[in-house]
Amino acid sequence: MNGRDVCEFCDGEVDLRVVQTTFRYRGETIYVDSVPARVCNKCGERYFDAPVYKRLEEIARHNTAIKKTICFPLAEYNMTFA
């Protein structure tokens, strides 16, 4: 992104933030906290600079060193309501 940081999808303004993100690597999903990202203020699209993305890959490659596991409820999109 050059000049003013603008979202490629909605033309919203993009700011640097620190986020929690999911990262898929070789069929596995991990959650990573405190990740620097550029985030659109309008639609929420996230952009990661190349060094940040490479670091996420490195973290995922060494996922056996991850010490903390989180649990969360998972709903099915097509679930019915009575």
mmCIF file of the N, C-alpha and C atoms, coordinates in Angstrom:
data_MODEL
# 
_entry.id   MODEL 
# 
loop_
_atom_site.group_PDB 
_atom_site.id 
_atom_site.type_symbol 
_atom_site.label_atom_id 
_atom_site.label_alt_id 
_atom_site.label_comp_id 
_atom_site.label_asym_id 
_atom_site.label_entity_id 
_atom_site.label_seq_id 
_atom_site.pdbx_PDB_ins_code 
_atom_site.Cartn_x 
_atom_site.Cartn_y 
_atom_site.Cartn_z 
_atom_site.occupancy 
_atom_site.B_iso_or_equiv 
_atom_site.pdbx_formal_charge 
_atom_site.auth_seq_id 
_atom_site.auth_comp_id 
_atom_site.auth_asym_id 
_atom_site.auth_atom_id 
_atom_site.pdbx_PDB_model_num 
ATOM 1   N N  . MET A 1 1  ? 0.842   -1.174  0.000  1.00 0.00 ? 1  MET A N  1 
ATOM 2   C CA . MET A 1 1  ? 0.000   0.000   0.000  1.00 0.00 ? 1  MET A CA 1 
ATOM 3   C C  . MET A 1 1  ? 0.886   1.235   0.000  1.00 0.00 ? 1  MET A C  1 
ATOM 4   N N  . ASN A 1 2  ? 0.618   2.132   -0.886 1.00 0.00 ? 2  ASN A N  1 
ATOM 5   C CA . ASN A 1 2  ? 1.453   3.321   -0.961 1.00 0.00 ? 2  ASN A CA 1 
ATOM 6   C C  . ASN A 1 2  ? 0.623   4.575   -0.704 1.00 0.00 ? 2  ASN A C  1 
ATOM 7   N N  . GLY A 1 3  ? 1.274   5.619   -0.201 1.00 0.00 ? 3  GLY A N  1 
ATOM 8   C CA . GLY A 1 3  ? 0.568   6.839   0.150  1.00 0.00 ? 3  GLY A CA 1 
ATOM 9   C C  . GLY A 1 3  ? -0.340  6.575   1.330  1.00 0.00 ? 3  GLY A C  1 
ATOM 10  N N  . ARG A 1 4  ? -1.563  7.047   1.220  1.00 0.00 ? 4  ARG A N  1 
ATOM 11  C CA . ARG A 1 4  ? -2.573  6.801   2.246  1.00 0.00 ? 4  ARG A CA 1 
ATOM 12  C C  . ARG A 1 4  ? -2.961  5.327   2.183  1.00 0.00 ? 4  ARG A C  1 
ATOM 13  N N  . ASP A 1 5  ? -2.992  4.648   3.314  1.00 0.00 ? 5  ASP A N  1 
ATOM 14  C CA . ASP A 1 5  ? -3.366  3.234   3.320  1.00 0.00 ? 5  ASP A CA 1 
ATOM 15  C C  . ASP A 1 5  ? -4.869  3.111   3.129  1.00 0.00 ? 5  ASP A C  1 
ATOM 16  N N  . VAL A 1 6  ? -5.258  2.479   2.010  1.00 0.00 ? 6  VAL A N  1 
ATOM 17  C CA . VAL A 1 6  ? -6.662  2.328   1.643  1.00 0.00 ? 6  VAL A CA 1 
ATOM 18  C C  . VAL A 1 6  ? -6.956  0.848   1.423  1.00 0.00 ? 6  VAL A C  1 
ATOM 19  N N  . CYS A 1 7  ? -8.095  0.397   1.903  1.00 0.00 ? 7  CYS A N  1 
ATOM 20  C CA . CYS A 1 7  ? -8.518  -0.993  1.736  1.00 0.00 ? 7  CYS A CA 1 
ATOM 21  C C  . CYS A 1 7  ? -8.756  -1.296  0.266  1.00 0.00 ? 7  CYS A C  1 
ATOM 22  N N  . GLU A 1 8  ? -8.271  -2.445  -0.177 1.00 0.00 ? 8  GLU A N  1 
ATOM 23  C CA . GLU A 1 8  ? -8.448  -2.876  -1.565 1.00 0.00 ? 8  GLU A CA 1 
ATOM 24  C C  . GLU A 1 8  ? -9.889  -3.258  -1.875 1.00 0.00 ? 8  GLU A C  1 
ATOM 25  N N  . PHE A 1 9  ? -10.682 -3.543  -0.852 1.00 0.00 ? 9  PHE A N  1 
ATOM 26  C CA . PHE A 1 9  ? -12.042 -4.036  -1.061 1.00 0.00 ? 9  PHE A CA 1 
ATOM 27  C C  . PHE A 1 9  ? -13.108 -2.953  -0.950 1.00 0.00 ? 9  PHE A C  1 
ATOM 28  N N  . CYS A 1 10 ? -12.945 -2.009  -0.015 1.00 0.00 ? 10 CYS A N  1 
ATOM 29  C CA . CYS A 1 10 ? -14.025 -1.042  0.209  1.00 0.00 ? 10 CYS A CA 1 
ATOM 30  C C  . CYS A 1 10 ? -13.556 0.406   0.205  1.00 0.00 ? 10 CYS A C  1 
ATOM 31  N N  . ASP A 1 11 ? -12.263 0.648   -0.033 1.00 0.00 ? 11 ASP A N  1 
ATOM 32  C CA . ASP A 1 11 ? -11.677 1.988   -0.020 1.00 0.00 ? 11 ASP A CA 1 
ATOM 33  C C  . ASP A 1 11 ? -11.709 2.655   1.353  1.00 0.00 ? 11 ASP A C  1 
ATOM 34  N N  . GLY A 1 12 ? -11.928 1.868   2.398  1.00 0.00 ? 12 GLY A N  1 
ATOM 35  C CA . GLY A 1 12 ? -11.868 2.400   3.762  1.00 0.00 ? 12 GLY A CA 1 
ATOM 36  C C  . GLY A 1 12 ? -10.430 2.700   4.153  1.00 0.00 ? 12 GLY A C  1 
ATOM 37  N N  . GLU A 1 13 ? -10.269 3.459   5.216  1.00 0.00 ? 13 GLU A N  1 
ATOM 38  C CA . GLU A 1 13 ? -8.935  3.799   5.714  1.00 0.00 ? 13 GLU A CA 1 
ATOM 39  C C  . GLU A 1 13 ? -8.377  2.636   6.523  1.00 0.00 ? 13 GLU A C  1 
ATOM 40  N N  . VAL A 1 14 ? -7.104  2.352   6.335  1.00 0.00 ? 14 VAL A N  1 
ATOM 41  C CA . VAL A 1 14 ? -6.437  1.230   6.992  1.00 0.00 ? 14 VAL A CA 1 
ATOM 42  C C  . VAL A 1 14 ? -5.437  1.768   8.009  1.00 0.00 ? 14 VAL A C  1 
ATOM 43  N N  . ASP A 1 15 ? -5.530  1.259   9.243  1.00 0.00 ? 15 ASP A N  1 
ATOM 44  C CA . ASP A 1 15 ? -4.650  1.683   10.331 1.00 0.00 ? 15 ASP A CA 1 
ATOM 45  C C  . ASP A 1 15 ? -3.877  0.496   10.885 1.00 0.00 ? 15 ASP A C  1 
ATOM 46  N N  . LEU A 1 16 ? -2.726  0.784   11.463 1.00 0.00 ? 16 LEU A N  1 
ATOM 47  C CA . LEU A 1 16 ? -1.928  -0.251  12.112 1.00 0.00 ? 16 LEU A CA 1 
ATOM 48  C C  . LEU A 1 16 ? -2.537  -0.559  13.476 1.00 0.00 ? 16 LEU A C  1 
ATOM 49  N N  . ARG A 1 17 ? -2.725  -1.851  13.745 1.00 0.00 ? 17 ARG A N  1 
ATOM 50  C CA . ARG A 1 17 ? -3.276  -2.313  15.030 1.00 0.00 ? 17 ARG A CA 1 
ATOM 51  C C  . ARG A 1 17 ? -2.544  -3.581  15.456 1.00 0.00 ? 17 ARG A C  1 
ATOM 52  N N  . VAL A 1 18 ? -2.793  -3.981  16.676 1.00 0.00 ? 18 VAL A N  1 
ATOM 53  C CA . VAL A 1 18 ? -2.308  -5.257  17.185 1.00 0.00 ? 18 VAL A CA 1 
ATOM 54  C C  . VAL A 1 18 ? -3.549  -6.112  17.408 1.00 0.00 ? 18 VAL A C  1 
ATOM 55  N N  . VAL A 1 19 ? -3.589  -7.298  16.772 1.00 0.00 ? 19 VAL A N  1 
ATOM 56  C CA . VAL A 1 19 ? -4.796  -8.120  16.765 1.00 0.00 ? 19 VAL A CA 1 
ATOM 57  C C  . VAL A 1 19 ? -4.507  -9.550  17.191 1.00 0.00 ? 19 VAL A C  1 
ATOM 58  N N  . GLN A 1 20 ? -5.588  -10.274 17.487 1.00 0.00 ? 20 GLN A N  1 
ATOM 59  C CA . GLN A 1 20 ? -5.521  -11.721 17.625 1.00 0.00 ? 20 GLN A CA 1 
ATOM 60  C C  . GLN A 1 20 ? -6.009  -12.268 16.291 1.00 0.00 ? 20 GLN A C  1 
ATOM 61  N N  . THR A 1 21 ? -5.313  -13.235 15.733 1.00 0.00 ? 21 THR A N  1 
ATOM 62  C CA . THR A 1 21 ? -5.708  -13.746 14.416 1.00 0.00 ? 21 THR A CA 1 
ATOM 63  C C  . THR A 1 21 ? -5.616  -15.256 14.367 1.00 0.00 ? 21 THR A C  1 
ATOM 64  N N  . THR A 1 22 ? -6.361  -15.825 13.437 1.00 0.00 ? 22 THR A N  1 
ATOM 65  C CA . THR A 1 22 ? -6.220  -17.249 13.148 1.00 0.00 ? 22 THR A CA 1 
ATOM 66  C C  . THR A 1 22 ? -5.235  -17.379 11.999 1.00 0.00 ? 22 THR A C  1 
ATOM 67  N N  . PHE A 1 23 ? -4.529  -18.490 11.967 1.00 0.00 ? 23 PHE A N  1 
ATOM 68  C CA . PHE A 1 23 ? -3.570  -18.737 10.902 1.00 0.00 ? 23 PHE A CA 1 
ATOM 69  C C  . PHE A 1 23 ? -3.636  -20.208 10.540 1.00 0.00 ? 23 PHE A C  1 
ATOM 70  N N  . ARG A 1 24 ? -3.933  -20.490 9.277  1.00 0.00 ? 24 ARG A N  1 
ATOM 71  C CA . ARG A 1 24 ? -3.986  -21.874 8.797  1.00 0.00 ? 24 ARG A CA 1 
ATOM 72  C C  . ARG A 1 24 ? -2.658  -22.246 8.144  1.00 0.00 ? 24 ARG A C  1 
ATOM 73  N N  . TYR A 1 25 ? -2.163  -23.429 8.525  1.00 0.00 ? 25 TYR A N  1 
ATOM 74  C CA . TYR A 1 25 ? -0.889  -23.900 7.994  1.00 0.00 ? 25 TYR A CA 1 
ATOM 75  C C  . TYR A 1 25 ? -0.950  -25.415 7.923  1.00 0.00 ? 25 TYR A C  1 
ATOM 76  N N  . ARG A 1 26 ? -0.829  -25.950 6.716  1.00 0.00 ? 26 ARG A N  1 
ATOM 77  C CA . ARG A 1 26 ? -0.837  -27.401 6.491  1.00 0.00 ? 26 ARG A CA 1 
ATOM 78  C C  . ARG A 1 26 ? -2.037  -28.084 7.153  1.00 0.00 ? 26 ARG A C  1 
ATOM 79  N N  . GLY A 1 27 ? -3.216  -27.511 6.960  1.00 0.00 ? 27 GLY A N  1 
ATOM 80  C CA . GLY A 1 27 ? -4.442  -28.109 7.469  1.00 0.00 ? 27 GLY A CA 1 
ATOM 81  C C  . GLY A 1 27 ? -4.726  -27.872 8.938  1.00 0.00 ? 27 GLY A C  1 
ATOM 82  N N  . GLU A 1 28 ? -3.850  -27.192 9.619  1.00 0.00 ? 28 GLU A N  1 
ATOM 83  C CA . GLU A 1 28 ? -4.034  -26.894 11.042 1.00 0.00 ? 28 GLU A CA 1 
ATOM 84  C C  . GLU A 1 28 ? -4.347  -25.415 11.207 1.00 0.00 ? 28 GLU A C  1 
ATOM 85  N N  . THR A 1 29 ? -5.146  -25.081 12.197 1.00 0.00 ? 29 THR A N  1 
ATOM 86  C CA . THR A 1 29 ? -5.444  -23.687 12.514 1.00 0.00 ? 29 THR A CA 1 
ATOM 87  C C  . THR A 1 29 ? -4.907  -23.384 13.895 1.00 0.00 ? 29 THR A C  1 
ATOM 88  N N  . ILE A 1 30 ? -4.168  -22.281 13.992 1.00 0.00 ? 30 ILE A N  1 
ATOM 89  C CA . ILE A 1 30 ? -3.709  -21.811 15.300 1.00 0.00 ? 30 ILE A CA 1 
ATOM 90  C C  . ILE A 1 30 ? -4.212  -20.383 15.484 1.00 0.00 ? 30 ILE A C  1 
ATOM 91  N N  . TYR A 1 31 ? -4.293  -19.972 16.713 1.00 0.00 ? 31 TYR A N  1 
ATOM 92  C CA . TYR A 1 31 ? -4.646  -18.601 17.057 1.00 0.00 ? 31 TYR A CA 1 
ATOM 93  C C  . TYR A 1 31 ? -3.389  -17.934 17.582 1.00 0.00 ? 31 TYR A C  1 
ATOM 94  N N  . VAL A 1 32 ? -3.113  -16.734 17.114 1.00 0.00 ? 32 VAL A N  1 
ATOM 95  C CA . VAL A 1 32 ? -1.903  -16.032 17.521 1.00 0.00 ? 32 VAL A CA 1 
ATOM 96  C C  . VAL A 1 32 ? -2.316  -14.663 18.055 1.00 0.00 ? 32 VAL A C  1 
ATOM 97  N N  . ASP A 1 33 ? -1.836  -14.339 19.230 1.00 0.00 ? 33 ASP A N  1 
ATOM 98  C CA . ASP A 1 33 ? -2.155  -13.075 19.892 1.00 0.00 ? 33 ASP A CA 1 
ATOM 99  C C  . ASP A 1 33 ? -1.068  -12.046 19.630 1.00 0.00 ? 33 ASP A C  1 
ATOM 100 N N  . SER A 1 34 ? -1.419  -10.793 19.722 1.00 0.00 ? 34 SER A N  1 
ATOM 101 C CA . SER A 1 34 ? -0.482  -9.668  19.645 1.00 0.00 ? 34 SER A CA 1 
ATOM 102 C C  . SER A 1 34 ? 0.231   -9.583  18.298 1.00 0.00 ? 34 SER A C  1 
ATOM 103 N N  . VAL A 1 35 ? -0.513  -9.712  17.209 1.00 0.00 ? 35 VAL A N  1 
ATOM 104 C CA . VAL A 1 35 ? 0.048   -9.686  15.862 1.00 0.00 ? 35 VAL A CA 1 
ATOM 105 C C  . VAL A 1 35 ? -0.140  -8.293  15.252 1.00 0.00 ? 35 VAL A C  1 
ATOM 106 N N  . PRO A 1 36 ? 0.929   -7.653  14.784 1.00 0.00 ? 36 PRO A N  1 
ATOM 107 C CA . PRO A 1 36 ? 0.759   -6.364  14.109 1.00 0.00 ? 36 PRO A CA 1 
ATOM 108 C C  . PRO A 1 36 ? 0.102   -6.563  12.744 1.00 0.00 ? 36 PRO A C  1 
ATOM 109 N N  . ALA A 1 37 ? -0.928  -5.784  12.475 1.00 0.00 ? 37 ALA A N  1 
ATOM 110 C CA . ALA A 1 37 ? -1.654  -5.903  11.208 1.00 0.00 ? 37 ALA A CA 1 
ATOM 111 C C  . ALA A 1 37 ? -2.182  -4.536  10.817 1.00 0.00 ? 37 ALA A C  1 
ATOM 112 N N  . ARG A 1 38 ? -2.425  -4.379  9.539  1.00 0.00 ? 38 ARG A N  1 
ATOM 113 C CA . ARG A 1 38 ? -3.114  -3.188  9.051  1.00 0.00 ? 38 ARG A CA 1 
ATOM 114 C C  . ARG A 1 38 ? -4.564  -3.607  8.867  1.00 0.00 ? 38 ARG A C  1 
ATOM 115 N N  . VAL A 1 39 ? -5.480  -2.859  9.517  1.00 0.00 ? 39 VAL A N  1 
ATOM 116 C CA . VAL A 1 39 ? -6.890  -3.249  9.559  1.00 0.00 ? 39 VAL A CA 1 
ATOM 117 C C  . VAL A 1 39 ? -7.750  -2.119  9.016  1.00 0.00 ? 39 VAL A C  1 
ATOM 118 N N  . CYS A 1 40 ? -8.684  -2.473  8.130  1.00 0.00 ? 40 CYS A N  1 
ATOM 119 C CA . CYS A 1 40 ? -9.601  -1.488  7.558  1.00 0.00 ? 40 CYS A CA 1 
ATOM 120 C C  . CYS A 1 40 ? -10.610 -1.061  8.609  1.00 0.00 ? 40 CYS A C  1 
ATOM 121 N N  . ASN A 1 41 ? -10.771 0.236   8.790  1.00 0.00 ? 41 ASN A N  1 
ATOM 122 C CA . ASN A 1 41 ? -11.734 0.778   9.748  1.00 0.00 ? 41 ASN A CA 1 
ATOM 123 C C  . ASN A 1 41 ? -13.179 0.587   9.285  1.00 0.00 ? 41 ASN A C  1 
ATOM 124 N N  . LYS A 1 42 ? -13.364 0.318   8.003  1.00 0.00 ? 42 LYS A N  1 
ATOM 125 C CA . LYS A 1 42 ? -14.718 0.211   7.447  1.00 0.00 ? 42 LYS A CA 1 
ATOM 126 C C  . LYS A 1 42 ? -15.208 -1.239  7.391  1.00 0.00 ? 42 LYS A C  1 
ATOM 127 N N  . CYS A 1 43 ? -14.427 -2.127  6.774  1.00 0.00 ? 43 CYS A N  1 
ATOM 128 C CA . CYS A 1 43 ? -14.885 -3.508  6.594  1.00 0.00 ? 43 CYS A CA 1 
ATOM 129 C C  . CYS A 1 43 ? -14.145 -4.532  7.446  1.00 0.00 ? 43 CYS A C  1 
ATOM 130 N N  . GLY A 1 44 ? -13.037 -4.136  8.084  1.00 0.00 ? 44 GLY A N  1 
ATOM 131 C CA . GLY A 1 44 ? -12.309 -5.047  8.965  1.00 0.00 ? 44 GLY A CA 1 
ATOM 132 C C  . GLY A 1 44 ? -11.283 -5.936  8.281  1.00 0.00 ? 44 GLY A C  1 
ATOM 133 N N  . GLU A 1 45 ? -11.120 -5.788  6.957  1.00 0.00 ? 45 GLU A N  1 
ATOM 134 C CA . GLU A 1 45 ? -10.107 -6.588  6.247  1.00 0.00 ? 45 GLU A CA 1 
ATOM 135 C C  . GLU A 1 45 ? -8.742  -6.381  6.897  1.00 0.00 ? 45 GLU A C  1 
ATOM 136 N N  . ARG A 1 46 ? -7.978  -7.458  7.015  1.00 0.00 ? 46 ARG A N  1 
ATOM 137 C CA . ARG A 1 46 ? -6.657  -7.404  7.644  1.00 0.00 ? 46 ARG A CA 1 
ATOM 138 C C  . ARG A 1 46 ? -5.576  -7.644  6.606  1.00 0.00 ? 46 ARG A C  1 
ATOM 139 N N  . TYR A 1 47 ? -4.494  -6.886  6.742  1.00 0.00 ? 47 TYR A N  1 
ATOM 140 C CA . TYR A 1 47 ? -3.327  -7.025  5.873  1.00 0.00 ? 47 TYR A CA 1 
ATOM 141 C C  . TYR A 1 47 ? -2.108  -7.258  6.760  1.00 0.00 ? 47 TYR A C  1 
ATOM 142 N N  . PHE A 1 48 ? -1.297  -8.254  6.399  1.00 0.00 ? 48 PHE A N  1 
ATOM 143 C CA . PHE A 1 48 ? -0.085  -8.553  7.155  1.00 0.00 ? 48 PHE A CA 1 
ATOM 144 C C  . PHE A 1 48 ? 1.121   -8.277  6.267  1.00 0.00 ? 48 PHE A C  1 
ATOM 145 N N  . ASP A 1 49 ? 2.083   -7.534  6.779  1.00 0.00 ? 49 ASP A N  1 
ATOM 146 C CA . ASP A 1 49 ? 3.323   -7.294  6.051  1.00 0.00 ? 49 ASP A CA 1 
ATOM 147 C C  . ASP A 1 49 ? 4.069   -8.626  5.911  1.00 0.00 ? 49 ASP A C  1 
ATOM 148 N N  . ALA A 1 50 ? 4.904   -8.740  4.897  1.00 0.00 ? 50 ALA A N  1 
ATOM 149 C CA . ALA A 1 50 ? 5.618   -9.993  4.611  1.00 0.00 ? 50 ALA A CA 1 
ATOM 150 C C  . ALA A 1 50 ? 6.402   -10.531 5.810  1.00 0.00 ? 50 ALA A C  1 
ATOM 151 N N  . PRO A 1 51 ? 7.155   -9.702  6.557  1.00 0.00 ? 51 PRO A N  1 
ATOM 152 C CA . PRO A 1 51 ? 7.884   -10.253 7.707  1.00 0.00 ? 51 PRO A CA 1 
ATOM 153 C C  . PRO A 1 51 ? 6.945   -10.805 8.788  1.00 0.00 ? 51 PRO A C  1 
ATOM 154 N N  . VAL A 1 52 ? 5.787   -10.181 8.956  1.00 0.00 ? 52 VAL A N  1 
ATOM 155 C CA . VAL A 1 52 ? 4.808   -10.658 9.938  1.00 0.00 ? 52 VAL A CA 1 
ATOM 156 C C  . VAL A 1 52 ? 4.253   -12.007 9.477  1.00 0.00 ? 52 VAL A C  1 
ATOM 157 N N  . TYR A 1 53 ? 3.908   -12.132 8.197  1.00 0.00 ? 53 TYR A N  1 
ATOM 158 C CA . TYR A 1 53 ? 3.390   -13.382 7.656  1.00 0.00 ? 53 TYR A CA 1 
ATOM 159 C C  . TYR A 1 53 ? 4.420   -14.508 7.791  1.00 0.00 ? 53 TYR A C  1 
ATOM 160 N N  . LYS A 1 54 ? 5.678   -14.202 7.510  1.00 0.00 ? 54 LYS A N  1 
ATOM 161 C CA . LYS A 1 54 ? 6.743   -15.209 7.653  1.00 0.00 ? 54 LYS A CA 1 
ATOM 162 C C  . LYS A 1 54 ? 6.872   -15.656 9.109  1.00 0.00 ? 54 LYS A C  1 
ATOM 163 N N  . ARG A 1 55 ? 6.710   -14.714 10.053 1.00 0.00 ? 55 ARG A N  1 
ATOM 164 C CA . ARG A 1 55 ? 6.772   -15.056 11.477 1.00 0.00 ? 55 ARG A CA 1 
ATOM 165 C C  . ARG A 1 55 ? 5.589   -15.948 11.858 1.00 0.00 ? 55 ARG A C  1 
ATOM 166 N N  . LEU A 1 56 ? 4.397   -15.669 11.321 1.00 0.00 ? 56 LEU A N  1 
ATOM 167 C CA . LEU A 1 56 ? 3.240   -16.523 11.586 1.00 0.00 ? 56 LEU A CA 1 
ATOM 168 C C  . LEU A 1 56 ? 3.492   -17.938 11.073 1.00 0.00 ? 56 LEU A C  1 
ATOM 169 N N  . GLU A 1 57 ? 4.096   -18.068 9.894  1.00 0.00 ? 57 GLU A N  1 
ATOM 170 C CA . GLU A 1 57 ? 4.453   -19.388 9.367  1.00 0.00 ? 57 GLU A CA 1 
ATOM 171 C C  . GLU A 1 57 ? 5.429   -20.105 10.287 1.00 0.00 ? 57 GLU A C  1 
ATOM 172 N N  . GLU A 1 58 ? 6.415   -19.370 10.771 1.00 0.00 ? 58 GLU A N  1 
ATOM 173 C CA . GLU A 1 58 ? 7.413   -19.956 11.681 1.00 0.00 ? 58 GLU A CA 1 
ATOM 174 C C  . GLU A 1 58 ? 6.744   -20.451 12.965 1.00 0.00 ? 58 GLU A C  1 
ATOM 175 N N  . ILE A 1 59 ? 5.846   -19.646 13.521 1.00 0.00 ? 59 ILE A N  1 
ATOM 176 C CA . ILE A 1 59 ? 5.129   -20.049 14.734 1.00 0.00 ? 59 ILE A CA 1 
ATOM 177 C C  . ILE A 1 59 ? 4.323   -21.315 14.459 1.00 0.00 ? 59 ILE A C  1 
ATOM 178 N N  . ALA A 1 60 ? 3.622   -21.361 13.324 1.00 0.00 ? 60 ALA A N  1 
ATOM 179 C CA . ALA A 1 60 ? 2.807   -22.532 12.975 1.00 0.00 ? 60 ALA A CA 1 
ATOM 180 C C  . ALA A 1 60 ? 3.661   -23.775 12.767 1.00 0.00 ? 60 ALA A C  1 
ATOM 181 N N  . ARG A 1 61 ? 4.837   -23.613 12.148 1.00 0.00 ? 61 ARG A N  1 
ATOM 182 C CA . ARG A 1 61 ? 5.735   -24.750 11.930 1.00 0.00 ? 61 ARG A CA 1 
ATOM 183 C C  . ARG A 1 61 ? 6.182   -25.365 13.251 1.00 0.00 ? 61 ARG A C  1 
ATOM 184 N N  . HIS A 1 62 ? 6.302   -24.549 14.268 1.00 0.00 ? 62 HIS A N  1 
ATOM 185 C CA . HIS A 1 62 ? 6.760   -25.017 15.580 1.00 0.00 ? 62 HIS A CA 1 
ATOM 186 C C  . HIS A 1 62 ? 5.596   -25.118 16.555 1.00 0.00 ? 62 HIS A C  1 
ATOM 187 N N  . ASN A 1 63 ? 4.429   -25.552 16.062 1.00 0.00 ? 63 ASN A N  1 
ATOM 188 C CA . ASN A 1 63 ? 3.241   -25.552 16.904 1.00 0.00 ? 63 ASN A CA 1 
ATOM 189 C C  . ASN A 1 63 ? 3.329   -26.497 18.094 1.00 0.00 ? 63 ASN A C  1 
ATOM 190 N N  . THR A 1 64 ? 4.265   -27.429 18.112 1.00 0.00 ? 64 THR A N  1 
ATOM 191 C CA . THR A 1 64 ? 4.411   -28.302 19.280 1.00 0.00 ? 64 THR A CA 1 
ATOM 192 C C  . THR A 1 64 ? 4.960   -27.536 20.473 1.00 0.00 ? 64 THR A C  1 
ATOM 193 N N  . ALA A 1 65 ? 5.528   -26.365 20.226 1.00 0.00 ? 65 ALA A N  1 
ATOM 194 C CA . ALA A 1 65 ? 6.051   -25.541 21.322 1.00 0.00 ? 65 ALA A CA 1 
ATOM 195 C C  . ALA A 1 65 ? 4.970   -24.644 21.922 1.00 0.00 ? 65 ALA A C  1 
ATOM 196 N N  . ILE A 1 66 ? 3.774   -24.642 21.330 1.00 0.00 ? 66 ILE A N  1 
ATOM 197 C CA . ILE A 1 66 ? 2.689   -23.810 21.862 1.00 0.00 ? 66 ILE A CA 1 
ATOM 198 C C  . ILE A 1 66 ? 2.224   -24.411 23.176 1.00 0.00 ? 66 ILE A C  1 
ATOM 199 N N  . LYS A 1 67 ? 2.190   -23.598 24.220 1.00 0.00 ? 67 LYS A N  1 
ATOM 200 C CA . LYS A 1 67 ? 1.911   -24.085 25.571 1.00 0.00 ? 67 LYS A CA 1 
ATOM 201 C C  . LYS A 1 67 ? 0.474   -23.870 26.023 1.00 0.00 ? 67 LYS A C  1 
ATOM 202 N N  . LYS A 1 68 ? -0.284  -23.013 25.332 1.00 0.00 ? 68 LYS A N  1 
ATOM 203 C CA . LYS A 1 68 ? -1.616  -22.658 25.804 1.00 0.00 ? 68 LYS A CA 1 
ATOM 204 C C  . LYS A 1 68 ? -2.662  -23.103 24.776 1.00 0.00 ? 68 LYS A C  1 
ATOM 205 N N  . THR A 1 69 ? -3.750  -23.681 25.273 1.00 0.00 ? 69 THR A N  1 
ATOM 206 C CA . THR A 1 69 ? -4.859  -24.085 24.431 1.00 0.00 ? 69 THR A CA 1 
ATOM 207 C C  . THR A 1 69 ? -6.105  -23.349 24.903 1.00 0.00 ? 69 THR A C  1 
ATOM 208 N N  . ILE A 1 70 ? -6.896  -22.841 23.946 1.00 0.00 ? 70 ILE A N  1 
ATOM 209 C CA . ILE A 1 70 ? -8.144  -22.177 24.311 1.00 0.00 ? 70 ILE A CA 1 
ATOM 210 C C  . ILE A 1 70 ? -9.311  -22.995 23.767 1.00 0.00 ? 70 ILE A C  1 
ATOM 211 N N  . CYS A 1 71 ? -10.445 -22.901 24.419 1.00 0.00 ? 71 CYS A N  1 
ATOM 212 C CA . CYS A 1 71 ? -11.652 -23.590 23.983 1.00 0.00 ? 71 CYS A CA 1 
ATOM 213 C C  . CYS A 1 71 ? -12.728 -22.550 23.704 1.00 0.00 ? 71 CYS A C  1 
ATOM 214 N N  . PHE A 1 72 ? -13.560 -22.824 22.714 1.00 0.00 ? 72 PHE A N  1 
ATOM 215 C CA . PHE A 1 72 ? -14.646 -21.910 22.413 1.00 0.00 ? 72 PHE A CA 1 
ATOM 216 C C  . PHE A 1 72 ? -15.796 -22.694 21.801 1.00 0.00 ? 72 PHE A C  1 
ATOM 217 N N  . PRO A 1 73 ? -17.021 -22.166 21.955 1.00 0.00 ? 73 PRO A N  1 
ATOM 218 C CA . PRO A 1 73 ? -18.167 -22.873 21.367 1.00 0.00 ? 73 PRO A CA 1 
ATOM 219 C C  . PRO A 1 73 ? -18.134 -22.778 19.846 1.00 0.00 ? 73 PRO A C  1 
ATOM 220 N N  . LEU A 1 74 ? -18.546 -23.849 19.195 1.00 0.00 ? 74 LEU A N  1 
ATOM 221 C CA . LEU A 1 74 ? -18.582 -23.892 17.738 1.00 0.00 ? 74 LEU A CA 1 
ATOM 222 C C  . LEU A 1 74 ? -19.981 -24.292 17.310 1.00 0.00 ? 74 LEU A C  1 
ATOM 223 N N  . ALA A 1 75 ? -20.655 -23.420 16.572 1.00 0.00 ? 75 ALA A N  1 
ATOM 224 C CA . ALA A 1 75 ? -22.001 -23.696 16.086 1.00 0.00 ? 75 ALA A CA 1 
ATOM 225 C C  . ALA A 1 75 ? -21.941 -24.113 14.624 1.00 0.00 ? 75 ALA A C  1 
ATOM 226 N N  . GLU A 1 76 ? -22.904 -24.888 14.201 1.00 0.00 ? 76 GLU A N  1 
ATOM 227 C CA . GLU A 1 76 ? -23.048 -25.249 12.797 1.00 0.00 ? 76 GLU A CA 1 
ATOM 228 C C  . GLU A 1 76 ? -23.891 -24.182 12.121 1.00 0.00 ? 76 GLU A C  1 
ATOM 229 N N  . TYR A 1 77 ? -23.484 -23.721 10.972 1.00 0.00 ? 77 TYR A N  1 
ATOM 230 C CA . TYR A 1 77 ? -24.197 -22.668 10.251 1.00 0.00 ? 77 TYR A CA 1 
ATOM 231 C C  . TYR A 1 77 ? -25.633 -23.101 9.928  1.00 0.00 ? 77 TYR A C  1 
ATOM 232 N N  . ASN A 1 78 ? -25.805 -24.361 9.563  1.00 0.00 ? 78 ASN A N  1 
ATOM 233 C CA . ASN A 1 78 ? -27.117 -24.830 9.142  1.00 0.00 ? 78 ASN A CA 1 
ATOM 234 C C  . ASN A 1 78 ? -27.950 -25.423 10.263 1.00 0.00 ? 78 ASN A C  1 
ATOM 235 N N  . MET A 1 79 ? -27.633 -25.093 11.504 1.00 0.00 ? 79 MET A N  1 
ATOM 236 C CA . MET A 1 79 ? -28.399 -25.640 12.620 1.00 0.00 ? 79 MET A CA 1 
ATOM 237 C C  . MET A 1 79 ? -29.819 -25.065 12.612 1.00 0.00 ? 79 MET A C  1 
ATOM 238 N N  . THR A 1 80 ? -30.776 -25.870 13.065 1.00 0.00 ? 80 THR A N  1 
ATOM 239 C CA . THR A 1 80 ? -32.169 -25.435 13.097 1.00 0.00 ? 80 THR A CA 1 
ATOM 240 C C  . THR A 1 80 ? -32.525 -24.946 14.483 1.00 0.00 ? 80 THR A C  1 
ATOM 241 N N  . PHE A 1 81 ? -33.514 -24.082 14.525 1.00 0.00 ? 81 PHE A N  1 
ATOM 242 C CA . PHE A 1 81 ? -33.984 -23.544 15.805 1.00 0.00 ? 81 PHE A CA 1 
ATOM 243 C C  . PHE A 1 81 ? -35.420 -23.989 16.039 1.00 0.00 ? 81 PHE A C  1 
ATOM 244 N N  . ALA A 1 82 ? -35.670 -24.483 17.211 1.00 0.00 ? 82 ALA A N  1 
ATOM 245 C CA . ALA A 1 82 ? -37.033 -24.969 17.538 1.00 0.00 ? 82 ALA A CA 1 
ATOM 246 C C  . ALA A 1 82 ? -37.849 -23.859 18.167 1.00 0.00 ? 82 ALA A C  1 
# 
